[in-house]
Amino acid sequence: MHTVFRVGEIKQTAENSRLWEVHLTITDESDPQLARLTDSIKEDVRGSSGWYRMGKLMLKVGHFDQAEELYNELLKNASHDSDRAHIYHHLGYLKDNQGEYQQAVKFFEKSLEINRKTLPEDHASLAPTYSNIGGVYSSMGEYSKALKYYEEALKIAKKALPPNHPDLATSYNCIGGVYDNMGEYSKALEYYEKSHKIYEISLP
């Protein structure tokens, strides 16, 4: 691993208010926080290979332009539908993070369209894409559409996961957030409470 520093104190210099001092502490491989960060990144890209792993890492660190170039190149050379669906999904995630919501929906929908040709309509791997589309529509303020996709994701997740899985709590929380934004506070509270109950059980 390359050298990694922990950011400590950040303060303006006394001599020049336009300059800032950043105190850094070097870490080593025995640092427990660095180990947790490394493990988290490894988990995020687990199961990927080669250039796909590189794309995920670029997204994680916010190098969206480079990730887009890579994914477009991978798309040109993709020979399997599953690869194309995977790439479109990550292009959707990329565009969502760039605030290009219409493009994000377009890519997520392409991913869904491909996967629905080969997978059962309630296959667990479809849930994240439905949820991501819901998130994009929520960001756009199109709350009815957001609810439609969030509820589809929840329906799939409830079939695929144990009743107290944290992903279900996330789904309930997302739906609660949409109702909150719509001003339907009693419904929002209902879903928030469902989410909170699962988190209390499932999280340490």
ZAMAR-447255 format. One line per 8 residues: their letters; for each residue x, y, z of N, C-alpha, C. Coordinates in nm, 2 decimals. Each point is the difference from the previous one (the first is absolute). Last residue first. Layout:
A	X,Y,Z,X,Y,Z,X,Y,Z | ...
//
This chain:
PLSIEYIK	-2.49,-0.38,1.59,0.06,-0.02,0.13,-0.02,0.12,0.09 | -0.37,-0.13,-0.38,0.13,0.06,0.01,0.06,-0.02,0.14 | -0.43,-0.17,-0.14,0.10,-0.06,-0.09,0.14,0.07,0.02 | -0.42,0.12,0.25,0.03,-0.14,0.01,0.12,-0.05,-0.07 | -0.14,0.45,-0.02,0.03,-0.03,0.14,0.03,-0.15,0.02 | -0.13,0.16,-0.43,0.13,0.04,0.04,0.04,-0.03,0.14 | -0.44,-0.08,-0.15,0.09,-0.09,-0.05,0.14,0.03,0.03 | -0.33,0.30,0.14,-0.02,-0.12,0.07,0.10,-0.11,-0.05
HSKEYYEL	-0.03,0.42,-0.22,0.07,0.01,0.12,-0.01,-0.13,0.08 | -0.24,0.04,-0.40,0.15,0.00,-0.03,0.07,0.00,0.13 | -0.46,0.04,0.02,0.03,-0.13,-0.04,0.16,-0.01,-0.02 | -0.17,0.42,0.10,0.00,-0.09,0.12,0.03,-0.14,-0.04 | -0.04,0.32,-0.34,0.12,0.02,0.08,0.00,-0.09,0.12 | -0.38,-0.01,-0.27,0.12,-0.07,-0.06,0.13,0.03,0.07 | -0.40,0.21,0.16,-0.02,-0.15,0.00,0.12,-0.07,-0.06 | -0.01,0.47,-0.02,0.03,-0.05,0.14,-0.02,-0.15,0.00
AKSYEGMN	-0.13,0.22,-0.39,0.15,0.01,0.02,0.04,-0.06,0.13 | -0.45,0.05,-0.08,0.05,-0.12,-0.08,0.15,0.00,0.01 | -0.22,0.36,0.20,-0.03,-0.12,0.07,0.05,-0.12,-0.07 | 0.06,0.43,-0.20,0.09,-0.03,0.12,-0.04,-0.13,0.07 | -0.02,0.24,-0.48,-0.09,-0.10,0.06,0.07,-0.06,0.12 | 0.18,0.33,-0.31,-0.08,0.06,0.11,-0.10,-0.10,0.06 | 0.36,-0.06,-0.34,-0.13,0.03,-0.06,-0.09,0.06,0.11 | 0.44,-0.14,0.11,0.01,0.11,-0.10,-0.14,0.04,-0.06
DYVGGICN	0.02,-0.37,0.29,0.04,0.12,0.08,0.00,0.12,-0.10 | -0.06,-0.42,-0.18,-0.12,0.04,0.06,0.02,0.13,0.08 | 0.38,-0.20,-0.18,-0.08,0.05,-0.11,-0.13,0.05,0.06 | 0.29,-0.21,0.30,0.06,0.13,-0.05,-0.09,0.06,-0.11 | -0.10,-0.44,0.15,-0.03,0.10,0.10,0.04,0.14,-0.04 | 0.14,-0.36,-0.26,-0.14,0.03,-0.02,-0.05,0.10,0.10 | 0.44,-0.14,0.06,-0.01,0.07,-0.13,-0.15,0.04,-0.03 | 0.09,-0.28,0.37,0.05,0.14,0.03,-0.01,0.08,-0.13
YSTALDPH	-0.09,-0.46,-0.03,-0.11,0.07,0.08,0.04,0.14,0.02 | 0.32,-0.26,-0.20,-0.11,0.02,-0.09,-0.11,0.07,0.07 | 0.37,-0.12,0.26,0.04,0.10,-0.10,-0.12,0.03,-0.09 | -0.04,-0.36,0.29,-0.01,0.13,0.08,0.03,0.12,-0.10 | 0.06,-0.43,-0.17,-0.14,0.03,0.01,-0.02,0.13,0.08 | 0.43,-0.17,-0.03,-0.04,0.06,-0.13,-0.15,0.03,0.00 | 0.21,-0.22,0.38,0.02,0.15,-0.01,-0.04,0.06,-0.13 | -0.23,-0.45,0.20,0.12,0.03,-0.07,0.01,0.16,-0.01
NPPLAKKA	-0.34,-0.32,0.21,0.07,0.11,0.07,0.13,0.04,-0.07 | -0.30,-0.35,-0.17,-0.09,0.11,0.04,0.07,0.12,0.07 | 0.25,-0.32,-0.38,-0.07,-0.02,0.13,-0.06,0.12,0.05 | 0.05,-0.05,-0.53,0.08,0.02,0.12,-0.08,-0.04,0.13 | -0.18,-0.01,-0.46,0.14,-0.05,-0.01,0.08,0.00,0.13 | -0.46,0.18,-0.07,0.00,-0.14,-0.04,0.14,-0.07,0.01 | -0.05,0.46,0.09,-0.08,-0.07,0.10,-0.01,-0.15,-0.03 | 0.20,0.30,-0.32,0.09,-0.02,0.12,-0.07,-0.08,0.11
IKLAEEYY	-0.25,0.14,-0.39,0.10,-0.11,-0.03,0.09,-0.03,0.12 | -0.31,0.35,0.05,-0.07,-0.13,-0.02,0.09,-0.11,-0.03 | 0.17,0.44,0.04,-0.03,-0.06,0.13,-0.07,-0.13,-0.02 | 0.10,0.24,-0.39,0.12,-0.05,0.06,-0.03,-0.06,0.14 | -0.35,0.21,-0.22,0.04,-0.12,-0.07,0.13,-0.06,0.06 | -0.15,0.41,0.17,-0.09,-0.11,0.04,0.03,-0.13,-0.07 | 0.24,0.39,-0.13,0.04,-0.04,0.14,-0.09,-0.12,0.05 | -0.11,0.20,-0.41,0.12,-0.08,-0.01,0.05,-0.05,0.13
KLAKSYEG	-0.39,0.28,-0.02,-0.02,-0.12,-0.08,0.12,-0.09,0.00 | 0.03,0.43,0.21,-0.07,-0.10,0.08,-0.02,-0.13,-0.08 | 0.18,0.37,-0.23,0.10,-0.06,0.09,-0.07,-0.11,0.09 | -0.27,0.24,-0.30,0.09,-0.09,-0.07,0.10,-0.07,0.10 | -0.27,0.34,0.17,-0.09,-0.11,-0.03,0.09,-0.11,-0.08 | 0.21,0.42,0.11,-0.02,-0.10,0.11,-0.09,-0.11,-0.03 | 0.33,0.36,-0.22,-0.12,-0.08,-0.06,-0.03,-0.11,0.10 | 0.37,0.32,0.04,-0.13,0.05,0.05,-0.12,-0.07,-0.06
MSSYVGGI	0.49,-0.08,-0.06,-0.06,0.09,-0.10,-0.13,0.06,0.05 | 0.24,-0.32,0.26,0.09,0.12,-0.01,-0.06,0.10,-0.10 | -0.22,-0.41,0.05,-0.02,0.08,0.12,0.09,0.12,-0.01 | 0.04,-0.31,-0.34,-0.12,0.07,-0.01,-0.03,0.09,0.12 | 0.38,-0.27,0.01,0.01,0.10,-0.10,-0.12,0.08,-0.01 | -0.01,-0.38,0.28,0.08,0.11,0.05,0.02,0.12,-0.09 | -0.22,-0.40,-0.15,-0.08,0.08,0.10,0.08,0.11,0.06 | 0.23,-0.28,-0.27,-0.09,0.08,-0.09,-0.09,0.08,0.10
NSYTPALS	0.28,-0.31,0.21,0.08,0.11,-0.05,-0.09,0.09,-0.09 | -0.19,-0.40,0.16,0.02,0.10,0.11,0.08,0.12,-0.05 | -0.06,-0.36,-0.30,-0.13,0.07,0.03,0.02,0.11,0.11 | 0.37,-0.27,-0.08,-0.02,0.09,-0.11,-0.14,0.07,0.01 | 0.13,-0.32,0.33,0.08,0.12,0.00,-0.02,0.10,-0.11 | -0.24,-0.43,0.00,-0.04,0.09,0.10,0.09,0.13,0.01 | 0.06,-0.41,-0.28,-0.07,0.12,-0.06,-0.03,0.11,0.10 | 0.20,-0.44,0.11,0.09,0.10,-0.06,-0.06,0.12,-0.07
AHDEPLTK	-0.26,-0.37,0.19,0.06,0.09,0.10,0.10,0.10,-0.05 | -0.43,-0.21,-0.27,0.14,-0.04,0.03,0.06,0.10,0.09 | -0.46,-0.04,-0.21,0.03,0.03,0.14,0.14,-0.04,0.04 | -0.16,-0.06,-0.45,-0.04,0.14,0.03,0.03,0.04,0.15 | 0.30,-0.38,-0.26,-0.14,0.01,0.05,-0.03,0.14,0.04 | 0.38,-0.05,-0.36,-0.02,-0.03,0.14,-0.15,0.00,0.03 | 0.19,0.10,-0.44,0.06,-0.13,0.04,-0.03,-0.04,0.14 | -0.16,0.41,-0.21,-0.01,-0.10,-0.11,0.05,-0.13,0.04
RNIELSKE	0.04,0.39,0.28,-0.14,-0.06,0.00,-0.02,-0.10,-0.11 | 0.41,0.25,0.04,-0.01,-0.10,0.10,-0.14,-0.07,0.00 | 0.08,0.37,-0.30,0.08,-0.12,-0.03,-0.02,-0.11,0.10 | -0.21,0.41,0.08,-0.06,-0.06,-0.12,0.08,-0.13,-0.04 | 0.15,0.27,0.36,-0.11,-0.08,0.04,-0.06,-0.07,-0.12 | 0.36,0.30,-0.08,0.04,-0.12,0.08,-0.12,-0.09,0.04 | -0.10,0.40,-0.21,0.07,-0.09,-0.10,0.05,-0.12,0.07 | -0.17,0.34,0.26,-0.11,-0.06,-0.07,0.06,-0.10,-0.10
FFKVAQQY	0.29,0.28,0.23,-0.05,-0.10,0.09,-0.11,-0.08,-0.07 | 0.19,0.36,-0.24,0.09,-0.12,0.02,-0.05,-0.10,0.09 | -0.26,0.39,-0.06,0.01,-0.07,-0.13,0.09,-0.12,0.02 | -0.05,0.29,0.36,-0.11,-0.08,-0.01,0.01,-0.08,-0.13 | 0.33,0.31,0.07,0.01,-0.10,0.10,-0.11,-0.10,-0.02 | 0.00,0.39,-0.25,0.09,-0.10,-0.05,0.02,-0.12,0.09 | -0.26,0.36,0.14,-0.07,-0.06,-0.11,0.09,-0.11,-0.06 | 0.18,0.27,0.35,-0.10,-0.10,0.05,-0.07,-0.07,-0.12
EGQNDKLY	0.45,0.25,0.14,-0.06,-0.01,-0.13,-0.11,-0.11,0.01 | 0.32,0.13,0.35,-0.12,0.08,-0.01,-0.07,0.00,-0.13 | 0.39,-0.25,0.17,0.04,0.12,-0.07,-0.12,0.09,-0.01 | -0.04,-0.43,0.20,0.09,0.08,0.08,0.04,0.13,-0.07 | -0.28,-0.29,-0.24,-0.07,0.04,0.12,0.09,0.09,0.08 | 0.19,-0.22,-0.36,-0.07,0.12,-0.04,-0.09,0.05,0.11 | 0.25,-0.40,0.08,0.09,0.11,-0.03,-0.08,0.13,-0.03 | -0.24,-0.40,0.05,0.05,0.05,0.13,0.09,0.12,-0.02
GLHHYIHA	-0.14,-0.22,-0.38,-0.11,0.07,0.06,0.04,0.06,0.14 | 0.31,-0.27,-0.23,-0.01,0.13,-0.07,-0.12,0.08,0.06 | 0.05,-0.43,0.15,0.10,0.08,0.06,0.01,0.14,-0.07 | -0.30,-0.33,-0.16,-0.04,0.03,0.13,0.10,0.10,0.06 | 0.09,-0.17,-0.43,-0.11,0.10,0.00,-0.04,0.04,0.14 | 0.31,-0.35,-0.04,0.06,0.13,-0.04,-0.10,0.11,0.00 | -0.15,-0.45,0.08,0.09,0.05,0.11,0.06,0.14,-0.03 | -0.25,-0.22,-0.33,-0.09,0.04,0.10,0.08,0.06,0.12
RDSDHSAN	0.24,-0.20,-0.35,-0.06,0.13,-0.04,-0.09,0.06,0.11 | 0.19,-0.43,0.06,0.10,0.10,0.01,-0.05,0.14,-0.04 | -0.28,-0.37,-0.04,0.02,0.02,0.14,0.11,0.11,0.02 | -0.09,-0.16,-0.44,-0.11,0.09,0.05,0.02,0.03,0.15 | 0.42,-0.12,-0.32,-0.11,-0.07,0.07,-0.10,0.11,0.05 | 0.41,0.11,-0.22,-0.05,-0.10,-0.09,-0.12,-0.08,0.06 | 0.30,0.51,0.01,-0.08,-0.10,0.08,-0.06,-0.10,-0.10 | 0.26,0.40,-0.11,0.06,-0.13,-0.01,-0.07,-0.11,0.08
KLLENYLE	-0.13,0.47,-0.01,0.03,-0.03,-0.14,0.04,-0.14,-0.02 | -0.05,0.17,0.44,-0.13,-0.03,-0.06,0.02,-0.03,-0.15 | 0.37,0.13,0.26,-0.04,-0.13,0.03,-0.13,-0.04,-0.07 | 0.15,0.44,-0.04,0.08,-0.09,-0.07,-0.03,-0.15,0.03 | -0.23,0.33,0.24,-0.04,0.01,-0.14,0.09,-0.09,-0.09 | 0.10,0.04,0.46,-0.12,-0.08,-0.02,-0.05,0.01,-0.15 | 0.38,0.26,0.13,0.03,-0.15,0.01,-0.12,-0.08,-0.03 | -0.04,0.47,0.01,0.08,-0.04,-0.11,0.02,-0.15,0.00
EAQDFHGV	-0.21,0.18,0.37,-0.09,0.00,-0.11,0.08,-0.04,-0.13 | 0.24,0.05,0.40,-0.08,-0.12,0.01,-0.10,0.00,-0.13 | 0.27,0.38,0.06,0.08,-0.12,-0.04,-0.08,-0.12,0.00 | -0.22,0.38,0.15,0.04,0.02,-0.14,0.08,-0.12,-0.05 | -0.11,0.03,0.46,-0.11,-0.04,-0.08,0.03,0.01,-0.15 | 0.22,-0.04,0.48,0.06,0.03,-0.12,-0.10,-0.04,-0.12 | -0.05,-0.06,0.50,-0.05,0.12,-0.06,0.07,0.04,-0.13 | 0.05,-0.39,0.31,0.09,0.11,0.04,-0.05,0.13,-0.08
KLMLKGMR	-0.23,-0.41,-0.07,0.01,0.01,0.14,0.08,0.12,0.05 | -0.03,-0.13,-0.46,-0.13,0.06,0.05,0.01,0.03,0.14 | 0.37,-0.22,-0.19,-0.01,0.14,-0.05,-0.13,0.06,0.05 | 0.05,-0.45,0.09,0.09,0.08,0.09,0.00,0.14,-0.05 | -0.24,-0.31,-0.26,-0.06,0.02,0.13,0.08,0.09,0.09 | 0.19,-0.12,-0.42,-0.12,0.09,-0.01,-0.06,0.03,0.13 | 0.34,-0.33,-0.01,0.05,0.14,-0.02,-0.11,0.10,-0.01 | -0.12,-0.45,0.00,0.05,0.04,0.13,0.05,0.14,0.00
YWGSSGRV	-0.10,-0.19,-0.41,-0.13,0.03,0.07,0.03,0.04,0.15 | 0.35,-0.14,-0.29,-0.04,0.14,-0.03,-0.13,0.03,0.08 | 0.19,-0.44,0.17,0.07,0.08,-0.10,-0.05,0.15,0.00 | -0.33,-0.31,0.25,0.13,-0.04,-0.06,0.05,0.11,-0.09 | -0.38,-0.11,0.45,0.03,0.07,-0.13,0.14,-0.05,-0.05 | -0.18,-0.13,0.42,-0.07,-0.07,-0.11,0.03,0.06,-0.13 | 0.06,0.31,0.42,0.01,-0.14,0.00,-0.08,-0.06,-0.11 | 0.06,0.47,0.15,0.04,-0.05,-0.14,0.01,-0.15,-0.01
DEKISDTL	-0.13,0.22,0.41,-0.07,0.07,-0.10,0.03,-0.05,-0.14 | 0.25,-0.15,0.38,-0.14,-0.06,-0.01,-0.08,0.06,-0.11 | 0.43,0.17,0.08,0.01,-0.13,-0.05,-0.14,-0.06,-0.02 | 0.03,0.41,0.22,0.02,0.01,-0.14,0.01,-0.13,-0.07 | -0.03,0.00,0.47,-0.12,0.05,-0.06,0.01,0.01,-0.15 | 0.38,-0.11,0.25,-0.09,-0.12,-0.01,-0.13,0.05,-0.06 | 0.32,0.33,0.08,0.04,-0.09,-0.11,-0.09,-0.12,-0.01 | -0.08,0.30,0.35,-0.03,0.07,-0.13,0.04,-0.10,-0.11
RALQPDSE	0.10,-0.14,0.43,-0.15,0.00,-0.02,-0.03,0.06,-0.14 | 0.45,0.02,0.14,-0.04,-0.14,-0.03,-0.15,-0.01,-0.03 | 0.17,0.41,0.15,0.04,-0.03,-0.14,-0.04,-0.14,-0.04 | -0.07,0.11,0.44,-0.09,0.08,-0.08,0.03,-0.02,-0.15 | 0.29,-0.20,0.33,-0.13,-0.06,-0.01,-0.10,0.07,-0.09 | 0.55,-0.03,-0.04,-0.10,0.10,0.05,-0.14,-0.07,-0.02 | 0.43,-0.19,-0.14,-0.06,-0.05,0.13,-0.11,0.10,0.05 | 0.26,0.07,-0.40,-0.09,-0.11,-0.02,-0.06,-0.05,0.13
DTITLHVE	0.15,0.51,-0.01,0.07,-0.12,-0.05,-0.11,-0.11,0.00 | 0.03,0.59,-0.02,-0.05,-0.12,0.05,0.09,-0.12,-0.04 | 0.07,0.57,0.08,0.01,-0.12,-0.08,-0.06,-0.12,0.07 | -0.15,0.52,0.05,0.07,-0.11,0.07,0.01,-0.12,-0.09 | -0.09,0.57,-0.05,-0.02,-0.13,-0.04,0.08,-0.10,0.08 | -0.22,0.54,-0.02,0.10,-0.09,0.07,-0.04,-0.14,-0.03 | -0.07,0.50,-0.24,-0.06,-0.13,0.02,0.10,-0.09,0.06 | -0.10,0.56,-0.08,0.10,-0.11,0.04,-0.08,-0.12,0.02
WLRSNEAT	-0.10,0.46,-0.32,-0.04,-0.09,0.10,0.11,-0.10,0.03 | -0.09,0.53,-0.24,0.07,-0.13,0.00,-0.05,-0.08,0.12 | -0.15,0.44,-0.09,-0.03,-0.07,-0.12,0.07,-0.14,-0.01 | 0.07,0.34,0.34,-0.13,-0.06,0.02,-0.05,-0.08,-0.12 | 0.50,0.12,0.21,-0.08,0.02,-0.13,-0.13,-0.07,0.01 | 0.32,0.01,0.37,0.06,0.10,-0.09,-0.09,0.04,-0.12 | -0.11,-0.35,0.33,0.00,0.13,0.06,0.04,0.11,-0.09 | -0.23,-0.45,-0.18,0.13,0.04,0.05,-0.02,0.14,0.06
QKIEGVRF	-0.40,-0.37,0.01,0.06,0.11,-0.08,0.14,0.04,0.05 | -0.19,-0.51,0.06,-0.02,0.13,0.05,0.06,0.10,-0.09 | -0.11,-0.56,0.14,0.00,0.09,-0.12,-0.02,0.14,0.05 | 0.17,-0.52,0.21,-0.05,0.13,0.02,0.01,0.08,-0.14 | 0.04,-0.49,-0.09,-0.02,0.05,0.14,-0.06,0.14,0.01 | 0.04,-0.45,-0.36,-0.01,0.14,0.01,-0.03,0.04,0.15 | 0.27,-0.44,-0.21,-0.12,0.04,0.07,0.00,0.15,0.01 | 0.25,-0.32,-0.39,0.01,0.09,0.11,-0.14,0.02,0.07
VTHM	0.30,-0.37,-0.34,-0.13,0.06,0.04,0.02,0.08,0.12 | 0.30,-0.25,-0.43,0.00,0.07,0.13,-0.13,0.06,0.02 | 0.00,-0.43,-0.31,0.07,0.13,0.00,-0.01,0.06,0.14 | -0.03,-0.54,-0.07,-0.08,0.12,0.00,0.09,0.12,0.00
//
